[in-house]
């Protein structure tokens, strides 16, 4: 949350890779942040609409995180 918020607040762009469908915000208190990321960056997922987050989806999501950039800093995994 802090990394995405800082990127947006400083005029940058950010990409969030989700472990759920695009119609679900997790955690729910990040709904506004997700809307801002969608407007100024991108939300990525390979899960269909309606998919709720599950603990085993997060490690699977990490393969996308590692593949979308030249380098990746994982703050929390």
C-alpha positions as CSV (number, residue, x, y, z in Angstrom):
1,X,0.0,0.0,0.0
2,X,2.7,2.5,0.9
3,X,4.7,1.8,-2.2
4,X,1.7,2.3,-4.5
5,X,0.5,5.4,-2.6
6,X,4.0,7.0,-2.7
7,X,4.3,6.3,-6.5
8,X,0.9,7.9,-7.1
9,X,1.4,10.9,-4.7
10,X,4.7,11.8,-6.5
11,X,3.2,11.7,-9.9
12,X,4.4,8.3,-10.9
13,X,2.7,5.3,-12.2
14,X,2.3,1.9,-10.6
15,X,1.1,-1.6,-11.4
16,X,-0.7,-3.8,-8.9
17,X,-0.8,-7.5,-9.5
18,X,-3.9,-9.0,-7.8
19,X,-4.5,-12.5,-6.4
20,X,-8.3,-12.2,-7.1
21,X,-10.6,-10.9,-9.8
22,X,-10.7,-7.3,-10.9
23,X,-14.1,-6.8,-9.3
24,X,-12.8,-7.6,-5.9
25,X,-10.6,-5.3,-3.8
26,X,-8.3,-6.9,-1.2
27,X,-7.9,-5.7,1.4
28,X,-11.3,-3.9,1.1
29,X,-10.0,-0.7,2.6
30,X,-7.8,-0.2,-0.5
31,X,-10.8,0.3,-2.8
32,X,-9.9,4.0,-3.4
33,X,-6.3,3.1,-4.0
34,X,-7.2,0.5,-6.5
35,X,-9.3,3.0,-8.4
36,X,-6.4,5.4,-8.5
37,X,-4.0,2.7,-9.6
38,X,-6.4,1.8,-12.4
39,X,-6.6,5.5,-13.5
40,X,-2.8,6.2,-13.3
41,X,-1.3,2.8,-13.8
42,X,-2.7,-0.7,-14.2
43,X,-4.3,-3.5,-12.3
44,X,-3.3,-7.0,-13.5
45,X,-4.7,-10.4,-12.7
46,X,-5.1,-13.7,-14.4
47,X,-8.1,-14.6,-12.3
48,X,-11.7,-14.2,-13.7
49,X,-14.2,-11.8,-12.4
50,X,-15.9,-13.0,-9.2
51,X,-12.7,-14.7,-7.9
52,X,-12.1,-14.0,-4.2
53,X,-8.6,-13.9,-2.9
54,X,-7.3,-17.1,-1.3
55,X,-4.0,-17.7,0.5
56,X,-2.7,-20.1,-2.2
57,X,-3.3,-17.5,-4.9
58,X,-0.7,-15.1,-3.6
59,X,2.4,-17.3,-4.3
60,X,1.0,-18.0,-7.8
61,X,0.6,-14.2,-8.3
62,X,4.3,-13.8,-7.6
63,X,5.2,-15.4,-11.0
64,X,3.5,-12.4,-12.7
65,X,5.3,-9.9,-10.4
66,X,8.7,-11.4,-11.3
67,X,7.9,-11.4,-15.0
68,X,6.7,-7.8,-15.6
69,X,9.9,-6.0,-14.8
70,X,13.6,-6.1,-15.2
71,X,13.9,-6.2,-11.4
72,X,11.5,-6.8,-8.6
73,X,11.7,-5.6,-5.0
74,X,9.3,-7.7,-2.9
75,X,8.4,-5.7,0.2
76,X,6.1,-8.3,1.7
77,X,5.4,-11.8,0.4
